Amino acid sequence: MIINMLGFNLAWFGLVYFGNIFIPVALVMLLHHFILQSKLTNEVRLVLLVTVIGASVDSFLHFIHFFDFPDSALIPFWLIVLWACFASTLCHSLSFLNKSKVSQVLVGGGFAPLSYLAGTNFNAVEFSYSWTVSYLTLAVIWGSLFLLFYYLKSIMLNKEIQYA
């Protein structure tokens, strides 16, 4: 659990700070996670689904100019990889959220938007609105996404957990 969270934080920093250059390192870390840490065969499917959903939401937010990425017409590839790295935490370091929808909303809505706002310090993303409006908007989105992600997790991994 600790290794999973440390790995995600390293991936977050590397991808946000170094951008696409850090993708190979993050992908090796993700592969390491699947080979050595994950005991759930459906976790790869969950990670792929969460990555597609997250990248789609971010693409929409970018399309409506809620936020922009310097020198990028689309969301950058490093952000898609970051979504996959984040998704790998749902079954491990964030598994403590499994049973509490209130905790899912509070953690997702309270803390996840901070990672976007922190990205502004590295010039990785630029917001079109104030920090307050940006934070509150992302809090609603991420609180909802956390509910969705844990619902999907319960559906996709339920049989596996029961019989494992």
C-alpha positions, 0 to 999 in steps of 0.5 A: 500500500505504501509502495503504491502511494509512493509510486503514484506520487513519484509518477505524478511529480515526474509526469507533471514536472518533466512531461512526456519525457517521464512517460517511459519511467511511469510506464515501467513503474505501472508495469512493475505494479501489475507484475509484482503488486497486483493480485487482481486480474481484472485490475488492468481492465479497471485501470484502462476504463478509469484512464479512458473516463478520466482522459475524456473528462480532462479532454472535455475540460480542455475543449471548453477551455476550463484549463489549457496546457501550454503548447498543446491543442489536445491534452498531453500524453503525460496526462493520460499516463498519469490517469493510468497511474492514478487508477492503479491506486484504487485497489491498493493505497486508496482501497480504504475508501471502498465502503464509504461513499462519503469518504469517496466524495470528500477525498475525491472532491477535497484532495484531487483538485489540489493536484491540478492546482499544484500543476500550475506551479510547474507551468503544466496547466493554466486555468481560465478561472480563479483558483476558487472557481477552479477548485470548486468545479474540480471538487464537484467533478472529482467527487462524482468521479470517485463515486463512479470509479468505486462503483465500477471497481465494485462491479468489475472486481466483485466476483474476483474478490468473492472467489479470491 
